[in-house]
Amino acid sequence: MPQNIDIRVLKNFVSTKFGSSSLLRKVIVAEPDYLPAEELVGKIGTWLAILREESP
């Protein structure tokens, strides 16, 4: 049975640390509060790529 991971802490973190125009913030906040572990692992690479693009 797939294990769901609670990402509410991550969503709260990006909401407070990234501005409202941040694509990373918009993408992560739009995710459901719980993600299957396999799906989360797949998304992390995308989120890191967005973060690298947004970083100065």
C-alpha positions as CSV (number, residue, x, y, z in Angstrom):
1,M,0.0,0.0,0.0
2,P,1.5,3.4,-1.0
3,Q,2.5,5.7,1.9
4,N,1.1,9.2,1.7
5,I,3.5,12.0,2.9
6,D,2.1,15.1,4.6
7,I,3.6,18.1,2.9
8,R,1.6,20.8,4.8
9,V,4.8,21.9,6.6
10,L,6.6,22.4,3.2
11,K,3.6,24.3,1.9
12,N,3.6,26.6,4.9
13,F,7.4,27.1,4.6
14,V,7.2,28.1,0.9
15,S,4.2,30.4,1.7
16,T,6.2,32.3,4.2
17,K,9.7,32.3,2.6
18,F,8.8,32.9,-1.1
19,G,6.9,35.9,-2.5
20,S,3.5,35.7,-4.0
21,S,5.0,35.9,-7.5
22,S,7.2,32.8,-7.0
23,L,6.4,30.0,-9.4
24,L,7.8,27.5,-6.9
25,R,5.4,28.8,-4.2
26,K,2.4,28.6,-6.6
27,V,3.3,25.1,-7.7
28,I,3.9,23.6,-4.2
29,V,0.9,25.4,-2.6
30,A,-1.4,24.0,-5.4
31,E,-0.4,20.4,-4.4
32,P,-2.7,18.3,-2.2
33,D,-1.7,18.2,1.5
34,Y,-0.8,14.5,1.2
35,L,1.2,12.9,-1.7
36,P,2.1,9.3,-2.3
37,A,5.8,8.9,-1.6
38,E,6.6,7.8,-5.2
39,E,4.8,10.9,-6.6
40,L,6.6,13.2,-4.1
41,V,10.0,11.9,-5.1
42,G,9.1,12.5,-8.8
43,K,8.1,16.1,-8.1
44,I,11.2,17.0,-6.0
45,G,13.4,17.2,-9.1
46,T,11.0,19.5,-10.8
47,W,10.7,21.7,-7.7
48,L,14.5,21.9,-7.5
49,A,14.8,22.9,-11.2
50,I,12.2,25.7,-10.6
51,L,14.2,26.8,-7.5
52,R,17.4,27.0,-9.5
53,E,15.7,29.1,-12.1
54,E,14.3,31.5,-9.5
55,S,17.6,31.8,-7.5
56,P,19.9,34.7,-8.4
